[in-house]
Amino acid sequence: MSVFSQACDKARPFLGPATEKFMERQCKLLKVDQAEITKEHLVKLAWYVKSSASLIMDAAQAEKLEKTIAAG
């Protein structure tokens, strides 16, 4: 399973059915193709996810999502 798929699996409880599209957009902001995401990208990707997710959920949930993704 790819690192991107693993990150999506961890984010799904927070983001629901929109997870893949949401995560794809964050990869574009990171300027890395989703197929090329490695564990080294996870901290930065998690930060982008938190920043965007905080617009649609409360700050505590967004931070929890960030930590979940960054943990790999």
C-alpha positions in Angstrom: 0.0 0.0 0.0 1.3 3.4 -0.9 2.1 6.1 1.7 -0.6 8.2 0.1 -3.2 5.4 0.5 -2.1 4.9 4.1 -2.5 8.7 4.8 -6.0 8.6 3.2 -7.0 5.6 5.4 -5.9 7.6 8.5 -7.7 10.7 7.3 -11.0 9.0 6.3 -12.6 9.0 9.8 -12.1 12.8 9.9 -13.0 13.6 6.2 -15.4 10.9 5.1 -16.1 10.2 1.5 -14.3 13.3 0.2 -10.9 12.1 1.7 -9.2 11.1 -1.6 -10.1 14.4 -3.4 -9.2 16.4 -0.4 -5.8 14.7 0.0 -5.1 15.0 -3.7 -5.5 18.8 -3.4 -3.1 18.9 -0.5 -0.5 17.0 -2.5 -0.9 19.6 -5.3 -0.2 22.4 -2.8 2.8 20.4 -1.6 3.8 20.1 -5.3 4.3 16.4 -5.1 2.3 13.8 -7.1 0.3 11.6 -4.8 2.1 8.5 -6.2 5.5 10.1 -5.1 4.5 10.8 -1.5 7.0 9.3 0.9 7.2 9.1 4.7 9.5 12.2 4.5 6.6 14.2 3.1 4.1 13.3 5.8 4.9 16.1 8.3 4.6 18.8 5.6 1.5 17.1 4.0 -0.1 16.9 7.5 0.5 20.6 8.0 -1.3 21.4 4.7 -4.1 19.0 5.6 -4.6 20.7 9.0 -4.5 24.2 7.5 -7.2 23.3 5.0 -9.2 21.1 7.3 -9.4 23.8 9.9 -11.7 25.7 7.5 -14.3 22.9 7.7 -13.8 21.5 11.2 -12.9 22.8 14.6 -9.3 23.5 15.4 -8.9 20.6 17.9 -10.1 18.0 15.3 -7.8 19.5 12.6 -4.8 19.2 14.9 -5.7 15.7 15.8 -5.9 14.9 12.0 -2.5 16.5 11.5 -0.9 14.4 14.3 -2.5 11.2 12.9 -1.2 11.8 9.4 2.3 13.0 10.5 2.7 9.9 12.7 2.7 7.8 9.4 
